[in-house]
Amino acid sequence: MRTRSILATAVMLALAGCAKQPGSEPSARLLTVDPSTAGSITGTVTLDGTPPLLKPIDMSQSSPCVQANPTPVVPPIVVVGDHGALANVVVFVKDGLGPYKFDIPDAPAILAQKDCMYEPHVLALRTGQPLEIENNDPTMHNVHPMPKQNRQWSTSQPAGSAPLKSVLARPEFAMPVLCNVHPWMRAFVFAFNHPYYAVTSRAGAFALNNLPPGTYTIEAWHENYPAQDQTVTIGPKESKAISFVFQANQPSAHGLGSARGG
């Protein structure tokens, strides 16, 4: 009887081990975008009204920075082109994307320190994509990213040194990158786990290409104004054009406006 009891217990334990445990199910199969049905969302971003008047940056405490900038430098917070076209706006798919897989770019995204400013002021890249930060100035900088979802770090970068290399493994939204030597230096970095994003230039245009058919929430983010969302549905091979208009007299709570500068 004792032998039978032991055998029965062993069988029960074996069956329990074969049962599915919470979280043990295989992950959902990732999809690949079918280029024969993919569409696009394109558009423009403009500013309605007069841009804020910002004070030039006071670089007088750094002789190399003064020499690199013979004319006054205005903080690149609100940069407009012709007909109110608004630069440095991040337009991206915020919601609606299915479980697709995407290749990660091998080429690094470059954030440069030039003339004691970060260039570009707003940078977007993919999670897992190499990020390189260059020092093109004849002076030392101290690079200090401030992520919320990834490891924070701060590293001195002497003049002429090799680029600092990093990878953002998790998505980041408007991650500030500071310089602890020159307090006016600031950039914003975004890291997305999909390729559907764009940063506008002075032309204010954007394009989200190779999108699978679906209904999406498209967000437009700007440093100085409240973010805007639009819902857009595209069918197979369909392209739609949308526009975002920011109001110059409605800075957001996080907007820096004329507080930045000298």
C-alpha positions as CSV (number, residue, x, y, z in Angstrom):
1,M,0.0,0.0,0.0
2,R,2.8,2.4,0.9
3,T,4.4,1.7,-2.6
4,R,1.1,2.5,-4.3
5,S,0.7,5.7,-2.4
6,I,4.2,6.9,-3.3
7,L,3.6,6.1,-7.0
8,A,0.3,7.9,-7.0
9,T,1.9,11.0,-5.4
10,A,4.6,10.9,-8.0
11,V,2.1,10.8,-10.9
12,M,0.1,13.7,-9.5
13,L,3.3,15.8,-9.1
14,A,4.3,15.0,-12.7
15,L,0.9,16.0,-14.0
16,A,1.0,19.2,-12.1
17,G,4.4,20.0,-13.6
18,C,3.1,19.5,-17.1
19,A,0.1,21.8,-16.5
20,K,0.4,25.4,-17.9
21,Q,1.6,27.8,-15.3
22,P,0.6,31.5,-15.3
23,G,2.9,33.4,-17.7
24,S,4.2,30.2,-19.2
25,E,2.2,30.5,-22.4
26,P,4.2,31.4,-25.5
27,S,4.1,35.1,-26.4
28,A,1.9,36.2,-29.2
29,R,3.3,35.7,-32.6
30,L,4.7,39.0,-33.9
31,L,3.5,40.1,-37.3
32,T,5.4,41.5,-40.2
33,V,4.1,44.5,-42.1
34,D,2.9,43.6,-45.6
35,P,4.3,46.3,-48.0
36,S,1.6,45.4,-50.5
37,T,-1.1,46.7,-48.2
38,A,0.8,49.4,-46.2
39,G,-0.2,53.0,-46.4
40,S,1.0,56.3,-45.0
41,I,0.0,59.4,-43.0
42,T,1.7,62.6,-44.0
43,G,1.1,66.2,-42.9
44,T,2.3,69.5,-41.7
45,V,2.7,71.3,-38.3
46,T,2.3,75.0,-38.0
47,L,2.3,77.7,-35.3
48,D,-0.7,80.1,-35.3
49,G,0.5,83.5,-34.0
50,T,3.7,85.2,-33.1
51,P,6.5,83.1,-31.7
52,P,7.7,84.1,-28.2
53,L,10.6,86.6,-28.0
54,L,13.4,84.8,-26.2
55,K,16.5,86.4,-24.7
56,P,19.9,85.4,-26.1
57,I,21.9,82.9,-24.1
58,D,24.5,84.3,-21.8
59,M,27.7,82.3,-22.6
60,S,30.1,84.9,-21.0
61,Q,31.4,82.4,-18.4
62,S,32.9,80.2,-21.1
63,S,35.5,81.8,-23.4
64,P,35.5,78.9,-26.0
65,C,31.7,79.2,-26.3
66,V,31.8,83.0,-26.8
67,Q,34.5,82.6,-29.5
68,A,32.4,79.9,-31.2
69,N,29.4,82.2,-31.4
70,P,30.3,85.7,-32.6
71,T,26.6,86.5,-32.9
72,P,24.0,86.1,-30.1
73,V,22.4,82.6,-29.9
74,V,18.7,82.4,-29.1
75,P,17.4,79.2,-27.3
76,P,16.0,76.9,-30.1
77,I,12.7,76.4,-28.2
78,V,10.3,77.8,-30.8
79,V,11.8,77.6,-34.3
80,V,9.5,78.5,-37.2
81,G,10.0,78.6,-41.0
82,D,7.9,80.0,-43.8
83,H,4.2,80.5,-43.3
84,G,4.4,79.5,-39.6
85,A,5.9,76.0,-40.2
86,L,7.0,74.7,-36.8
87,A,10.2,72.7,-36.3
88,N,11.2,70.3,-33.6
89,V,7.8,68.7,-33.3
90,V,7.8,64.9,-32.7
91,V,4.9,63.3,-34.6
92,F,4.4,59.6,-33.9
93,V,1.9,56.7,-33.6
94,K,0.8,56.8,-30.0
95,D,-1.8,54.0,-30.1
96,G,-3.4,51.5,-32.4
97,L,-0.3,49.6,-33.6
98,G,-0.6,45.8,-33.5
99,P,2.0,43.3,-32.4
100,Y,4.4,43.9,-35.3
101,K,8.1,43.2,-35.3
102,F,10.6,45.7,-36.9
103,D,14.3,45.6,-37.7
104,I,16.5,47.8,-35.6
105,P,18.7,50.2,-37.5
106,D,22.4,49.5,-37.3
107,A,23.5,53.1,-38.0
108,P,23.8,55.2,-34.9
109,A,21.7,58.2,-34.2
110,I,24.0,61.2,-33.6
111,L,23.7,63.9,-31.0
112,A,26.4,66.5,-31.5
113,Q,27.8,69.2,-29.2
114,K,28.7,72.0,-31.6
115,D,29.3,75.6,-30.7
116,C,28.3,74.8,-27.2
117,M,24.8,73.7,-28.2
118,Y,23.2,70.3,-28.7
119,E,22.4,69.4,-32.4
120,P,19.8,68.5,-33.1
121,H,17.7,70.0,-30.4
122,V,15.2,67.2,-30.6
123,L,16.3,63.7,-31.6
124,A,14.2,60.5,-32.1
125,L,15.6,57.0,-32.5
126,R,14.6,53.4,-32.0
127,T,15.0,51.4,-28.8
128,G,18.1,49.2,-29.2
129,Q,19.6,51.6,-31.8
130,P,23.1,52.9,-31.1
131,L,23.2,56.4,-29.8
132,E,26.5,58.4,-30.2
133,I,27.1,61.7,-28.6
134,E,29.9,63.8,-30.1
135,N,32.0,66.6,-28.8
136,N,32.9,68.9,-31.7
137,D,34.0,71.8,-29.4
138,P,37.4,72.9,-28.2
139,T,36.2,72.6,-24.6
140,M,35.0,69.9,-22.2
141,H,31.3,69.1,-21.8
142,N,29.6,66.8,-19.3
143,V,26.8,64.8,-20.9
144,H,23.9,64.1,-18.5
145,P,20.9,62.2,-19.9
146,M,17.9,62.1,-17.5
147,P,15.8,59.1,-18.6
148,K,12.8,57.8,-16.7
149,Q,12.8,54.2,-18.1
150,N,16.5,53.6,-18.6
151,R,19.7,54.0,-16.6
152,Q,20.7,57.6,-15.8
153,W,24.3,58.5,-16.3
154,S,26.6,61.5,-16.4
155,T,30.0,61.5,-18.1
156,S,32.6,64.2,-18.8
157,Q,33.7,64.4,-22.4
158,P,37.0,66.3,-23.1
159,A,37.6,68.1,-26.3
160,G,38.8,65.8,-29.1
161,S,37.6,62.6,-27.3
162,A,35.8,59.8,-29.0
163,P,32.0,59.8,-29.1
164,L,30.1,58.5,-26.1
165,K,28.1,55.4,-27.0
166,S,24.9,54.3,-25.4
167,V,21.7,52.3,-26.1
168,L,18.2,53.0,-24.8
169,A,16.7,49.5,-24.3
170,R,13.3,50.9,-23.2
171,P,11.1,53.6,-24.7
172,E,11.7,57.1,-23.6
173,F,9.5,60.2,-24.0
174,A,11.1,63.6,-24.1
175,M,14.2,62.6,-22.2
176,P,16.3,65.7,-21.3
177,V,20.0,65.6,-22.1
178,L,21.9,68.3,-20.2
179,C,25.5,69.5,-19.9
180,N,26.6,70.0,-16.3
181,V,29.3,72.4,-17.5
182,H,27.2,74.7,-19.7
183,P,23.7,74.9,-18.1
184,W,22.0,76.4,-21.2
185,M,22.7,73.2,-23.2
186,R,19.6,71.0,-23.5
187,A,18.3,68.5,-26.0
188,F,15.3,66.1,-25.9
189,V,15.6,62.5,-27.0
190,F,12.8,60.1,-27.8
191,A,13.2,56.3,-28.1
192,F,10.4,54.4,-29.8
193,N,9.9,50.6,-30.1
194,H,8.5,51.1,-33.6
195,P,9.6,53.1,-36.7
196,Y,6.5,55.4,-37.0
197,Y,7.8,58.7,-35.9
198,A,9.2,61.9,-37.4
199,V,10.8,65.2,-36.2
200,T,9.8,68.2,-38.2
201,S,12.3,70.6,-39.7
202,R,11.7,74.3,-40.5
203,A,9.5,73.0,-43.3
204,G,7.1,71.6,-40.7
205,A,6.4,68.5,-42.7
206,F,6.3,64.9,-41.5
207,A,5.6,61.4,-43.0
208,L,4.8,58.1,-41.4
209,N,5.3,55.6,-44.1
210,N,4.8,51.8,-44.5
211,L,1.9,51.8,-42.0
212,P,-0.3,48.7,-41.9
213,P,-4.0,49.4,-42.4
214,G,-5.7,50.3,-39.1
215,T,-7.0,53.1,-36.8
216,Y,-4.3,55.1,-35.1
217,T,-3.8,57.8,-32.5
218,I,-1.3,60.2,-33.9
219,E,0.4,62.6,-31.4
220,A,2.3,65.8,-32.0
221,W,4.6,66.9,-29.2
222,H,6.4,70.2,-28.9
223,E,8.5,71.4,-26.0
224,N,6.6,74.6,-25.4
225,Y,3.0,73.7,-26.3
226,P,0.3,71.2,-25.2
227,A,0.5,67.9,-27.1
228,Q,-2.2,67.3,-29.7
229,D,-3.8,64.0,-30.7
230,Q,-5.7,63.0,-33.8
231,T,-7.4,59.7,-34.7
232,V,-6.7,58.5,-38.2
233,T,-8.0,55.4,-40.0
234,I,-6.2,54.2,-43.2
235,G,-7.2,51.3,-45.4
236,P,-5.0,49.1,-47.6
237,K,-2.6,51.2,-49.7
238,E,-4.3,54.4,-48.5
239,S,-2.5,57.6,-47.8
240,K,-4.0,60.4,-45.7
241,A,-2.9,63.9,-45.0
242,I,-3.5,65.7,-41.7
243,S,-2.3,68.9,-40.0
244,F,-1.5,70.1,-36.5
245,V,-1.8,73.7,-35.6
246,F,-0.3,75.0,-32.3
247,Q,-1.5,78.2,-30.8
248,A,1.4,80.6,-29.9
249,N,-0.5,82.1,-27.0
250,Q,-1.2,78.8,-25.3
251,P,2.1,77.5,-23.9
252,S,1.8,74.3,-21.9
253,A,2.5,74.0,-18.2
254,H,5.9,72.5,-19.0
255,G,6.6,75.1,-21.7
256,L,9.7,77.1,-21.0
257,G,8.9,80.1,-23.1
258,S,10.8,83.3,-22.2
259,A,12.0,81.7,-19.0
260,R,14.9,80.2,-21.0
261,G,17.8,82.3,-22.1
262,G,20.1,84.7,-20.4
